[in-house]
């Protein structure tokens, strides 16, 4: 039996108002960090998903406030203090030494500690997705980015070269460097697959959570498809840039159309993901209908 409170949960505004001092403190920490994220991370292609994740993540948290208020119990003080003792030094080190990854991680941990203090661990675990989803805002450290993108860059470069060569394009590949006619192209991180991968993970998980009442197995299948789709999209991107550079020159290939190709193929990746989701969903419905 479902109670009225469960059907129409309301926010415990007294608890929310009591959190205002901590919220104000969190905003004081967050303002300079978000400014630096916008300047150093979100302005690049690798972090372009950041503002979208921030807006949608905060919206998800706002939607969950009623249910979190119903389940709220004051968090364990020792655990809250432990979270603050870990998060604040990381934040301070990041600010002092201009390490945006540390700074963002410290801020994220501080906000989780504040939520734990106000709502308790049980309420946070029951509403885990928005909190984990906001973790996608954390920028990947440069060394990890380079380490992860190295094999992906080589993979997408090799596949793109193998596809283009049979069509008579004069191309010589040496690692992640390609010579196309008189022009030389270097496959950078933007073409390696990781940048699209992070954005696709964010958008796809948001889509699955919000629009799909799917089992964890089905959701896991969709998430696993993100990686090959992102790699395929970046192979197509490199092929596009090879053709643009060869037929129209280096200025066109590396100029405005370079960025346009990336945005277009990211959109293609999303459409392909949603199309696959619809196809699998329709197939499963027909299969269950046939069994019935």
Secondary structure, 3 states (H helix, E strand, C coil): CCCHHHHCCCCCHHHHHHCHHHHHHHHHHHHHHHHHHHHHCCCCHHHCCHHHHHHHHHHHHHHHHHHHHHHCCCCCHHHHHHHHHHHHHHHHHHHHCCCHHHHHHHHHHHHHHHHHHHHCHHHHHHCHHHHHHHHHHCCCCHHHHHHHHHHHHHHHHHHHHHHHHCCCCCEEEECCEEEECCEEEECCHHHCCHHHHHHHHHHHHHHHHHHCCCCHHHHHHHHHHHHHHHHHHHHHHHHHHHHHHHHHCHHHHHCHHHHHHHHHHHHHHHHHHHHHHHHHHHHHHHHHHHHC
